[in-house]
Amino acid sequence: MLQLGLLQSKITQPETTQPETIQLSKRNGSLPMDCSYVQFCVHDGTSQSQCSSMYPSKIDLHQLQVLFQTTAFWARDRQIDDLKIALENSKPIVSAWDTGGAISPKEARLVGFARATSDGIYRATIWDVVVHPDYQGAGLGRKLVETILAHPHVSRVERVYLMTTKQQAFYRRIGFEENQTTTMVLFRQSELVEGADCAGGVDWVEEVEIS
């Protein structure tokens, strides 16, 4: 697995736009699915998410779990409760919905997803970029990533990171470059926490004042 980093100063960020319906087509051959009704929604924890009335106001966790199971070998075992925690701690979240023929938000089909975590100024990481196999090759993945990069919580960040196993070429086309000098990983295990031998305790505080 390679870590890719995006130096924000090296590319021009796309302008933030409202969700839109886009016409999508594969370069070679026709799509198995009609993508003319695919729309994007930005969920960022604000009172007014950038979603039209045809979007579910919240991510359907069951649809998201199925999308991961169908698309991402690295996320097939993720559980609903864990997905809920991940989304609660992500900003922004971008979803893609096929609303073709839907008469209510509940009938919209989740076909793409991506999320990010960010401190708003120094570092951000993009996670879980997935597109349903029937909709791949039509530009949805690029739209998901570019929408995240344009979001105010990410657009000012110096460096944006992500991890990918097989999609290096895709991310290079967006402006990412390989970074093999800064990656270290801590694999957390419950026994490490339970059996930790610490020199001193840690006092947790609920709030920290920033002056």
Backbone as CSV, one residue per row, in Angstrom:
resi,resn,N_x,N_y,N_z,CA_x,CA_y,CA_z,C_x,C_y,C_z
1,MET,0.846,-1.188,0.000,0.000,0.000,0.000,0.880,1.235,0.000
2,LEU,0.636,2.150,-0.914,1.408,3.366,-1.016,0.615,4.538,-0.461
3,GLN,1.343,5.458,0.151,0.726,6.697,0.581,0.950,7.734,-0.496
4,LEU,-0.116,8.454,-0.847,-0.002,9.525,-1.812,-0.320,10.829,-1.131
5,GLY,0.455,11.850,-1.420,0.214,13.153,-0.828,-0.031,14.185,-1.909
6,LEU,-0.913,15.120,-1.636,-1.216,16.177,-2.587,-0.720,17.490,-2.013
7,LEU,0.215,18.144,-2.706,0.649,19.461,-2.304,-0.318,20.468,-2.909
8,GLN,-1.084,21.142,-2.063,-2.148,21.999,-2.550,-1.632,23.113,-3.455
9,SER,-0.421,23.582,-3.231,0.088,24.694,-4.017,0.398,24.302,-5.453
10,LYS,0.430,23.007,-5.761,0.811,22.546,-7.084,-0.349,22.398,-8.048
11,ILE,-1.574,22.458,-7.558,-2.706,22.313,-8.466,-3.723,23.399,-8.201
12,THR,-4.562,23.621,-9.161,-5.652,24.588,-9.007,-6.882,23.854,-8.514
13,GLN,-7.401,24.287,-7.377,-8.562,23.624,-6.817,-9.817,24.000,-7.584
14,PRO,-10.719,23.038,-7.837,-11.982,23.363,-8.492,-12.837,24.232,-7.596
15,GLU,-13.652,25.096,-8.175,-14.515,25.950,-7.396,-15.603,25.125,-6.730
16,THR,-15.993,25.554,-5.509,-17.076,24.884,-4.807,-18.392,25.189,-5.503
17,THR,-19.126,24.158,-5.831,-20.395,24.342,-6.516,-21.488,23.588,-5.802
18,GLN,-22.713,23.979,-6.070,-23.854,23.263,-5.531,-23.966,21.909,-6.221
19,PRO,-24.600,20.935,-5.568,-24.782,19.630,-6.195,-25.463,19.766,-7.541
20,GLU,-25.116,18.879,-8.444,-25.651,18.999,-9.784,-25.953,17.631,-10.356
21,THR,-26.826,17.622,-11.339,-27.041,16.427,-12.140,-26.069,16.486,-13.303
22,ILE,-25.334,15.418,-13.543,-24.339,15.457,-14.607,-24.583,14.322,-15.588
23,GLN,-24.242,14.590,-16.836,-24.322,13.565,-17.868,-23.007,12.798,-17.872
24,LEU,-23.072,11.509,-17.742,-21.876,10.691,-17.634,-21.851,9.658,-18.748
25,SER,-20.666,9.421,-19.273,-20.539,8.410,-20.310,-19.154,7.808,-20.269
26,LYS,-19.050,6.548,-20.555,-17.757,5.884,-20.632,-17.060,6.242,-21.938
27,ARG,-15.721,6.266,-21.868,-14.963,6.556,-23.075,-15.089,5.425,-24.096
28,ASN,-15.149,4.213,-23.598,-15.205,3.052,-24.491,-16.449,2.225,-24.180
29,GLY,-17.409,2.282,-25.059,-18.599,1.470,-24.860,-19.633,2.181,-24.013
30,SER,-20.795,1.582,-23.881,-21.880,2.172,-23.125,-21.902,1.628,-21.712
31,LEU,-22.517,2.374,-20.830,-22.607,1.962,-19.441,-23.729,0.946,-19.256
32,PRO,-23.516,-0.055,-18.370,-24.603,-0.974,-18.051,-25.774,-0.248,-17.403
33,MET,-25.468,0.833,-16.659,-26.504,1.583,-15.975,-26.641,2.967,-16.591
34,ASP,-27.838,3.531,-16.519,-28.073,4.895,-16.987,-27.564,5.850,-15.919
35,CYS,-26.531,6.644,-16.253,-25.936,7.554,-15.290,-26.459,8.975,-15.415
36,SER,-27.439,9.197,-16.247,-27.908,10.562,-16.471,-28.596,11.153,-15.242
37,TYR,-28.989,10.291,-14.290,-29.670,10.782,-13.098,-28.758,10.814,-11.873
38,VAL,-27.470,10.572,-12.049,-26.559,10.567,-10.904,-26.341,11.991,-10.407
39,GLN,-26.535,12.194,-9.112,-26.351,13.489,-8.489,-25.454,13.333,-7.269
40,PHE,-24.812,14.451,-6.890,-23.858,14.434,-5.781,-24.392,15.260,-4.615
41,CYS,-24.070,14.805,-3.418,-24.528,15.472,-2.203,-23.354,15.631,-1.248
42,VAL,-23.214,16.821,-0.661,-22.161,17.092,0.311,-22.780,17.113,1.703
43,HIS,-22.294,16.234,2.579,-22.723,16.196,3.973,-21.546,16.698,4.813
44,ASP,-21.727,17.834,5.484,-20.587,18.377,6.231,-20.920,18.748,7.668
45,GLY,-22.039,18.243,8.168,-22.377,18.497,9.560,-23.040,19.834,9.814
46,THR,-23.228,20.644,8.772,-23.892,21.919,8.947,-25.393,21.740,8.900
47,SER,-26.100,22.772,9.270,-27.561,22.669,9.303,-28.160,22.530,7.916
48,GLN,-27.409,22.990,6.898,-27.907,22.908,5.535,-26.890,22.176,4.666
49,SER,-27.038,20.884,4.555,-26.178,20.123,3.659,-26.541,20.464,2.226
50,GLN,-25.549,20.360,1.338,-25.776,20.718,-0.056,-26.438,19.551,-0.780
51,CYS,-27.726,19.384,-0.524,-28.464,18.258,-1.086,-29.818,18.747,-1.574
52,SER,-30.273,18.185,-2.665,-31.608,18.515,-3.152,-32.625,17.623,-2.444
53,SER,-33.880,17.855,-2.738,-34.946,17.111,-2.068,-34.952,15.637,-2.438
54,MET,-34.250,15.272,-3.514,-34.243,13.877,-3.924,-33.157,13.065,-3.241
55,TYR,-32.330,13.718,-2.422,-31.308,12.984,-1.678,-31.839,12.602,-0.306
56,PRO,-31.436,11.459,0.223,-31.635,11.227,1.650,-30.828,12.268,2.429
57,SER,-31.405,12.854,3.483,-30.700,13.886,4.233,-29.492,13.322,4.972
58,LYS,-29.499,12.032,5.242,-28.370,11.368,5.885,-27.966,10.149,5.062
59,ILE,-26.704,9.762,5.203,-26.225,8.576,4.505,-26.953,7.345,5.035
60,ASP,-27.476,6.553,4.140,-28.101,5.286,4.506,-26.976,4.296,4.809
61,LEU,-26.782,3.970,6.087,-25.662,3.125,6.489,-25.763,1.722,5.914
62,HIS,-26.964,1.234,5.730,-27.124,-0.103,5.163,-26.722,-0.099,3.684
63,GLN,-27.108,0.945,2.947,-26.665,1.054,1.564,-25.148,1.220,1.483
64,LEU,-24.590,1.989,2.414,-23.145,2.186,2.417,-22.418,0.872,2.687
65,GLN,-22.921,0.086,3.617,-22.311,-1.202,3.916,-22.341,-2.111,2.689
66,VAL,-23.471,-2.139,1.984,-23.580,-2.951,0.778,-22.618,-2.447,-0.298
67,LEU,-22.493,-1.120,-0.437,-21.572,-0.550,-1.421,-20.140,-0.967,-1.119
68,PHE,-19.737,-0.935,0.143,-18.402,-1.386,0.519,-18.217,-2.874,0.223
69,GLN,-19.209,-3.665,0.576,-19.111,-5.105,0.354,-19.008,-5.442,-1.126
70,THR,-19.663,-4.650,-1.957,-19.658,-4.894,-3.399,-18.389,-4.401,-4.070
71,THR,-17.810,-3.318,-3.536,-16.786,-2.581,-4.254,-15.400,-2.685,-3.642
72,ALA,-15.296,-2.697,-2.318,-14.003,-2.506,-1.647,-13.599,-3.746,-0.861
73,PHE,-12.579,-4.454,-1.317,-12.122,-5.656,-0.614,-11.609,-5.318,0.773
74,TRP,-11.136,-4.084,0.961,-10.565,-3.679,2.239,-11.617,-3.207,3.241
75,ALA,-12.886,-3.185,2.837,-13.924,-2.674,3.732,-15.127,-3.602,3.819
76,ARG,-14.978,-4.845,3.376,-16.132,-5.737,3.323,-16.624,-6.171,4.693
77,ASP,-15.782,-6.095,5.718,-16.180,-6.561,7.040,-16.636,-5.433,7.957
78,ARG,-16.778,-4.237,7.435,-17.168,-3.111,8.280,-18.616,-3.243,8.733
79,GLN,-18.832,-2.936,10.014,-20.146,-3.087,10.619,-20.872,-1.738,10.688
80,ILE,-22.198,-1.798,10.763,-23.021,-0.601,10.756,-22.637,0.358,11.882
81,ASP,-22.477,-0.161,13.092,-22.150,0.701,14.228,-20.811,1.399,14.032
82,ASP,-19.853,0.693,13.448,-18.533,1.280,13.212,-18.599,2.332,12.097
83,LEU,-19.388,2.072,11.061,-19.553,3.049,9.994,-20.165,4.337,10.528
84,LYS,-21.111,4.208,11.439,-21.748,5.384,12.029,-20.718,6.255,12.747
85,ILE,-19.824,5.629,13.503,-18.779,6.379,14.219,-17.849,7.066,13.231
86,ALA,-17.467,6.344,12.172,-16.561,6.918,11.181,-17.173,8.153,10.529
87,LEU,-18.444,8.080,10.179,-19.089,9.217,9.524,-19.255,10.392,10.471
88,GLU,-19.521,10.102,11.737,-19.679,11.180,12.708,-18.387,11.964,12.898
89,ASN,-17.261,11.339,12.588,-15.965,11.984,12.772,-15.314,12.380,11.448
90,SER,-16.111,12.488,10.393,-15.610,12.859,9.066,-16.266,14.148,8.597
91,LYS,-15.479,14.972,7.913,-15.990,16.213,7.339,-15.008,16.700,6.294
92,PRO,-15.479,16.831,5.031,-16.826,16.559,4.518,-17.002,15.103,4.115
93,ILE,-18.252,14.744,3.858,-18.628,13.467,3.261,-19.335,13.785,1.955
94,VAL,-18.980,13.077,0.898,-19.616,13.292,-0.398,-20.235,11.978,-0.868
95,SER,-21.477,12.038,-1.293,-22.160,10.838,-1.771,-22.691,11.072,-3.172
96,ALA,-22.813,10.000,-3.934,-23.378,10.056,-5.288,-24.592,9.143,-5.331
97,TRP,-25.687,9.658,-5.871,-26.960,8.940,-5.850,-27.523,8.833,-7.244
98,ASP,-28.037,7.667,-7.566,-28.807,7.490,-8.793,-30.267,7.659,-8.408
99,THR,-30.865,8.746,-8.862,-32.250,9.050,-8.520,-33.205,8.747,-9.670
100,GLY,-32.728,8.055,-10.683,-33.564,7.770,-11.836,-34.824,7.004,-11.464
101,GLY,-35.960,7.594,-11.731,-37.227,6.942,-11.450,-37.671,7.010,-10.010
102,ALA,-36.833,7.572,-9.126,-37.197,7.633,-7.713,-38.263,8.694,-7.491
103,ILE,-39.227,8.395,-6.659,-40.266,9.365,-6.330,-40.095,9.889,-4.907
104,SER,-39.132,9.351,-4.172,-38.833,9.829,-2.823,-37.366,9.560,-2.533
105,PRO,-36.760,10.306,-1.570,-35.352,10.084,-1.234,-35.040,8.644,-0.836
106,LYS,-36.017,7.953,-0.248,-35.775,6.587,0.198,-35.505,5.633,-0.961
107,GLU,-35.931,6.014,-2.166,-35.751,5.151,-3.326,-34.460,5.446,-4.084
108,ALA,-33.744,6.489,-3.699,-32.482,6.806,-4.358,-31.441,5.742,-4.030
109,ARG,-30.575,5.440,-4.984,-29.571,4.386,-4.816,-28.192,5.003,-4.617
110,LEU,-27.516,4.625,-3.546,-26.158,5.106,-3.282,-25.181,4.374,-4.199
111,VAL,-24.490,5.131,-5.070,-23.583,4.512,-6.043,-22.151,5.014,-5.912
112,GLY,-21.913,6.008,-5.057,-20.560,6.509,-4.857,-20.433,7.178,-3.507
113,PHE,-19.199,7.168,-2.977,-18.999,7.680,-1.614,-17.535,8.040,-1.422
114,ALA,-17.300,9.091,-0.642,-15.948,9.445,-0.215,-16.079,10.321,1.022
115,ARG,-15.038,10.322,1.846,-15.063,11.163,3.045,-13.654,11.657,3.345
116,ALA,-13.562,12.639,4.236,-12.259,13.190,4.598,-12.240,13.556,6.070
117,THR,-11.043,13.608,6.625,-10.812,14.200,7.933,-9.771,15.298,7.747
118,SER,-9.903,16.382,8.507,-9.036,17.535,8.263,-8.957,18.413,9.495
119,ASP,-7.782,19.069,9.682,-7.677,20.088,10.727,-7.976,21.478,10.174
120,GLY,-8.287,21.537,8.876,-8.715,22.783,8.279,-7.616,23.687,7.770
121,ILE,-6.345,23.388,8.084,-5.285,24.293,7.671,-3.977,23.578,7.313
122,TYR,-3.583,22.538,8.057,-2.288,21.902,7.832,-2.375,20.574,7.088
123,ARG,-3.189,19.667,7.594,-3.231,18.321,7.031,-4.671,17.823,6.919
124,ALA,-4.905,17.043,5.861,-6.191,16.371,5.671,-5.919,15.018,5.035
125,THR,-6.852,14.111,5.212,-6.750,12.783,4.611,-8.086,12.414,3.980
126,ILE,-8.022,11.901,2.767,-9.217,11.414,2.075,-9.314,9.908,2.280
127,TRP,-10.521,9.453,2.594,-10.748,8.046,2.898,-11.883,7.482,2.044
128,ASP,-11.828,6.173,1.823,-12.993,5.379,1.389,-13.644,5.893,0.106
129,VAL,-12.837,6.162,-0.906,-13.399,6.573,-2.199,-13.867,5.314,-2.930
130,VAL,-15.166,5.170,-3.095,-15.712,3.975,-3.738,-16.810,4.363,-4.726
131,VAL,-16.859,3.634,-5.834,-17.903,3.798,-6.844,-18.402,2.406,-7.217
132,HIS,-19.699,2.238,-7.270,-20.276,0.942,-7.626,-19.731,0.492,-8.978
133,PRO,-19.414,-0.799,-9.131,-18.825,-1.295,-10.386,-19.619,-0.932,-11.637
134,ASP,-20.937,-0.881,-11.541,-21.754,-0.549,-12.712,-21.580,0.897,-13.161
135,TYR,-21.008,1.736,-12.299,-20.881,3.158,-12.598,-19.430,3.603,-12.732
136,GLN,-18.507,2.667,-12.676,-17.095,3.022,-12.773,-16.717,3.376,-14.206
137,GLY,-15.715,4.243,-14.342,-15.243,4.645,-15.642,-16.009,5.792,-16.257
138,ALA,-16.927,6.392,-15.496,-17.769,7.471,-16.024,-17.447,8.818,-15.408
139,GLY,-16.425,8.892,-14.557,-16.037,10.163,-13.968,-16.558,10.410,-12.571
140,LEU,-17.286,9.451,-11.992,-17.827,9.666,-10.652,-16.724,9.767,-9.606
141,GLY,-15.715,8.899,-9.689,-14.647,8.904,-8.703,-13.914,10.230,-8.676
142,ARG,-13.587,10.749,-9.847,-12.907,12.042,-9.923,-13.781,13.156,-9.339
143,LYS,-15.078,13.120,-9.648,-15.995,14.123,-9.120,-16.060,14.054,-7.598
144,LEU,-16.069,12.853,-7.022,-16.089,12.697,-5.574,-14.859,13.339,-4.942
145,VAL,-13.678,13.028,-5.486,-12.431,13.548,-4.923,-12.342,15.063,-5.091
146,GLU,-12.677,15.568,-6.268,-12.575,17.005,-6.511,-13.567,17.793,-5.661
147,THR,-14.730,17.203,-5.370,-15.700,17.869,-4.502,-15.151,17.983,-3.088
148,ILE,-14.480,16.942,-2.607,-13.848,17.013,-1.294,-12.756,18.074,-1.281
149,LEU,-11.900,18.090,-2.311,-10.796,19.045,-2.364,-11.286,20.489,-2.402
150,ALA,-12.466,20.721,-2.959,-13.017,22.068,-3.066,-13.753,22.517,-1.820
151,HIS,-14.020,21.595,-0.901,-14.779,21.945,0.303,-13.957,22.870,1.201
152,PRO,-14.565,23.873,1.832,-13.820,24.825,2.662,-12.997,24.197,3.778
153,HIS,-13.400,23.014,4.253,-12.657,22.360,5.336,-11.377,21.689,4.833
154,VAL,-11.222,21.611,3.502,-10.060,20.950,2.915,-9.290,21.878,1.971
155,SER,-9.955,22.828,1.354,-9.362,23.602,0.262,-8.164,24.447,0.688
156,ARG,-8.046,24.804,1.965,-6.924,25.623,2.428,-5.773,24.800,3.012
157,VAL,-5.960,23.483,3.086,-4.977,22.618,3.742,-3.695,22.511,2.907
158,GLU,-2.537,22.537,3.586,-1.248,22.468,2.898,-1.047,21.146,2.172
159,ARG,-1.357,20.040,2.857,-1.142,18.723,2.255,-2.340,17.826,2.517
160,VAL,-2.748,17.123,1.475,-3.852,16.173,1.569,-3.300,14.790,1.269
161,TYR,-3.555,13.838,2.153,-3.026,12.490,2.015,-4.143,11.493,1.723
162,LEU,-3.754,10.355,1.180,-4.661,9.220,1.072,-3.818,7.953,0.930
163,MET,-4.436,6.827,1.179,-3.795,5.531,0.996,-4.531,4.763,-0.096
164,THR,-3.783,4.149,-0.988,-4.411,3.361,-2.045,-3.540,2.162,-2.366
165,THR,-4.166,1.063,-2.723,-3.441,-0.164,-3.048,-3.229,-0.331,-4.541
166,LYS,-4.260,0.000,-5.339,-4.194,-0.304,-6.771,-4.525,0.892,-7.670
167,GLN,-4.852,2.042,-7.099,-5.372,3.145,-7.911,-4.413,4.330,-7.994
168,GLN,-3.109,4.054,-7.959,-2.149,5.151,-8.023,-2.313,5.998,-9.297
169,ALA,-2.515,5.351,-10.424,-2.614,6.076,-11.688,-3.822,7.011,-11.688
170,PHE,-4.928,6.557,-11.121,-6.130,7.391,-11.054,-5.859,8.664,-10.266
171,TYR,-5.210,8.534,-9.097,-4.987,9.703,-8.259,-3.899,10.621,-8.826
172,ARG,-2.949,10.064,-9.551,-1.953,10.919,-10.190,-2.606,11.875,-11.175
173,ARG,-3.638,11.405,-11.872,-4.317,12.258,-12.849,-5.026,13.434,-12.184
174,ILE,-5.314,13.313,-10.900,-5.973,14.395,-10.173,-4.943,15.352,-9.565
175,GLY,-3.682,14.914,-9.464,-2.646,15.779,-8.926,-1.873,15.213,-7.761
176,PHE,-2.222,14.012,-7.319,-1.504,13.392,-6.212,-0.165,12.841,-6.692
177,GLU,0.772,12.716,-5.779,2.063,12.122,-6.081,2.459,11.164,-4.968
178,GLU,3.245,10.156,-5.308,3.636,9.151,-4.325,4.564,9.762,-3.282
179,ASN,4.364,9.330,-2.046,5.151,9.825,-0.919,5.538,8.627,-0.063
180,GLN,6.790,8.202,-0.170,7.241,7.007,0.541,8.157,7.348,1.700
181,THR,8.162,8.600,2.124,9.132,9.007,3.147,8.515,9.293,4.504
182,THR,7.182,9.417,4.586,6.589,9.867,5.845,5.616,8.885,6.465
183,THR,5.427,7.730,5.872,4.365,6.838,6.326,4.819,5.909,7.447
184,MET,4.097,5.945,8.548,4.237,4.963,9.618,2.827,4.606,10.074
185,VAL,2.640,3.375,10.475,1.310,2.895,10.841,1.367,2.221,12.201
186,LEU,0.394,2.513,13.054,0.216,1.820,14.322,-1.034,0.964,14.211
187,PHE,-0.872,-0.360,14.255,-2.016,-1.266,14.217,-2.519,-1.443,15.642
188,ARG,-3.677,-0.853,15.922,-4.212,-0.876,17.277,-4.822,-2.227,17.601
189,GLN,-4.523,-2.731,18.794,-5.097,-3.974,19.290,-5.566,-3.725,20.709
190,SER,-6.704,-4.327,21.056,-7.293,-4.068,22.369,-6.356,-4.450,23.500
191,GLU,-5.572,-5.526,23.324,-4.687,-5.947,24.402,-3.574,-4.944,24.652
192,LEU,-3.223,-4.139,23.632,-2.199,-3.124,23.837,-2.679,-2.067,24.809
193,VAL,-3.975,-1.734,24.726,-4.532,-0.739,25.629,-4.720,-1.314,27.016
194,GLU,-5.252,-2.529,27.062,-5.544,-3.136,28.360,-4.277,-3.444,29.140
195,GLY,-3.207,-3.855,28.449,-1.996,-4.256,29.139,-0.905,-3.214,29.126
196,ALA,-1.262,-1.955,28.828,-0.247,-0.920,28.723,0.435,-0.691,30.061
197,ASP,1.754,-0.541,30.029,2.538,-0.259,31.215,2.994,1.194,31.136
198,CYS,2.248,2.082,31.789,2.505,3.507,31.647,3.164,4.053,32.904
199,ALA,4.050,5.009,32.728,4.733,5.630,33.858,3.779,6.507,34.656
200,GLY,2.769,7.010,34.023,1.819,7.866,34.715,0.467,7.810,34.036
201,GLY,-0.556,8.275,34.738,-1.886,8.282,34.174,-2.102,9.501,33.297
202,VAL,-3.250,9.512,32.643,-3.629,10.624,31.781,-4.945,11.180,32.286
203,ASP,-4.988,12.489,32.517,-6.220,13.151,32.926,-6.920,13.704,31.690
204,TRP,-8.139,13.243,31.447,-8.899,13.710,30.289,-9.752,14.893,30.696
205,VAL,-9.804,15.900,29.850,-10.651,17.061,30.092,-11.662,17.158,28.976
206,GLU,-12.841,17.650,29.296,-13.910,17.722,28.319,-13.720,18.884,27.350
207,GLU,-13.145,20.004,27.799,-12.983,21.141,26.948,-11.593,21.739,27.113
208,VAL,-11.084,22.290,26.056,-9.802,22.966,26.095,-9.994,24.384,25.572
209,GLU,-9.583,25.364,26.359,-9.689,26.743,25.912,-8.547,27.075,24.979
210,ILE,-8.871,27.735,23.867,-7.855,28.159,22.902,-7.850,29.671,22.861
211,SER,-6.722,30.264,23.228,-6.631,31.727,23.253,-5.834,32.228,22.068
